[in-house]
Amino acid sequence: MKNLTITAIINEYQYDELTPIDQSLIDTAIEATGRSYAPYSRFSVGAAALLANGIVVTGTNQENAAYPSGLCAERTTLFYANSQYPDQPVLTLAIAARTEKDFIDTPIPPCGACRQVILETEKRYKHPIRILLYGKQCIYEVQSIGDLLPLSFDSSAME
């Protein structure tokens, strides 16, 4: 038997330690949560993607009574970015979430399906996507989805 050790590098920041660009991207993700459609979970998620051309696009989670027909904020954001700006890689993706009462204290990571879509977007553009995960107590930063999805499935697995 052989043990494999997989490590992830996650940087933790306070909001005021971020650059003005990152603060603005977090603010945009926070603001986007207000456009979420989450009548069932009451858990609103917003995402904001900074594209290579400087444009920022947003998305929110969109629920549906016929679960799992809804879609997460990360995927709505990336699908919109990829369809409207097909030649622009995503540089940074910021994600914020809140309950009906308030924003969450500690950052939450993307679900498995969103991680897979982020991975595919990285592979499509041959460019890592830096991810900022917002929580009231701190913000996590990862340099690529590989830090959150170390044993990933991509097209190379089918060769």
N, C-alpha and C positions, 0 to 999 in steps of 0.2 A: 504494500500500500504506500501511496505517496500523498502527502498533504500539500495542497496549494493554498497559499495565502494571497488574498486579493485585497488591496488597500485602495481607498478612495481619498482624494484630497479635497476637502471641503473647507473653504475659508469662511470665517464668521466675522461679520462687520456690524457696527452700529450705523444707523442711517447717516449720521453726520460724518462718518469716515468714508462714505462713497463719494465718487466724483460727481460734479453737477449733472453730467449726462446720465449716470446711473441713478441718481436721485430722481431725475425727471422721468426716467423709464419706470421706476418703481411707482412714482406718483401716478403715472398713466395707467399702470396695471391696477392700482388701488381704485382709481376713478372708474375704470372699466367694470369693476364688480357691481356698480350701480345699474348696469345694463344687463346683468345676468337674469336669466329666466330659470328660477329654482324654486317653484312652488311646492315641490315634494320633499326635497332634502333640506331646503332653507339654508343651503350652504352655497354661497355665491363666490365664484372664482373669476378673476380677470387676468388677462395676460396681455403683454405688450412686447412686440418684436421690433428691434432696431435692425433695419436692413442696411446693406453695404452702401446704398445710395443716400443714406441719412433719413429715409422715410421711416416713420413708426406706424405700425398697424396694430390693431387690438382685436381681441376676441373675448367672449365670455362663455361660461357653460350654459347650455340650452337643454333643459330637461323635457321629458315627454312622459305622459301617463303610461304609455306602452314601453316601459323600460325593457331593454336598454337602447331605445331609439334616440335618446339624447346624445349630446356631444360635449366633451370637455373644452374648457377655455383654451388650453394649449393647442388642441387640434383645430379648433375653429380659427385661431390666429394663424397657425402655420399653413393651413389649407388656403386661407384667404391670401396670405403673403405669396405663396407659391403660384396661385392662379392669377393674381393681379400683377405680380412682379417676377415672372418666371426666370429672369436672368439675374436676380439679386439674392445672394445668400443672406441668411439671417446671421447677424453678428452676436446679438444678445437677446435672450428671452427672459422677461421678468414676469413673475407669477405672484399674485396676492389672493388671499381667501379670507372670507368672513362668514360668521354666523349672523343670525338676525340681530344679535346683541352687539357684536363688535368684531374687529379683525382678530384673527387667531394670534396667540402669543408666540408660538414657535413655528417656523416655516414648515410647510408640508411639501413633499416632493410630488412630481407628476405620477399618475397611475401608470400601470404597465403598458397599456395601449398607447398612452401619450409618449412614454419613453421610446417605444418602438417607432412612432411617427417622427419624433425628434431625431432618432438615429438615422432613419431613412432620409430625412432632410439634410443631415450632415453628409451622408454618403452622396446624395444627389449633387450637392454643391461642392463636395470635396473640401469642406470647411467646418471646423468645430463650431458649435453653438455654445456660447457662454450662457450660463443660466443663473439668474438671481431669484432666490426664493424668499419672499417677504414674511416676516413675523414681527409683531410689535416689540418683542424683546431683542430680536437680532435678525440679520439677513444672512442667508447662506449663499455662497458663490461657488459654482463648479465650472471648470473650464471646458467641459465637454460632457455629453450625455454618457460617455463611457465611464465616468465616475459614478453614475447612478445605475448603470446597466453594464457591469463589467463582463459578463458572459452573454454577449448579445448575439442575436440571430440576424444575419444580413444575407445578401445575395451570394456571398462567398461560401456560405454553408451549403448552397445548392449546386455547387460546381463539382 
